Amino acid sequence: MDAGTVLGFIAGYVATLAGVFLLYLPVLALVVALLVAAGFLQLLLLPVAILVRKLRRSKPEPDTDGSWILGR
């Protein structure tokens, strides 16, 4: 193999890599857009989640059992 053949193979590999990247570029852009949208929705719903968490938290009931006074 001479230098021209090796350079041709290298150019072919680079062209193949570029083609595969361009082929999957819309899929990559869609994944990034979905991740950004999910993060934005989480930021919008964060106050609601905090409010629900505060409302669902049960208030501690007072300890009416006096057995602890006498000890063991």
Buried (B, 14 or more C-beta within 10 A) or exposed (E): EEEEEEEEEEEEEEEEEEEEEEEEEEEEEEEEEEEEEEEEEEEEEEEEEEEEEEEEEEEEEEEEEEEEEEEE
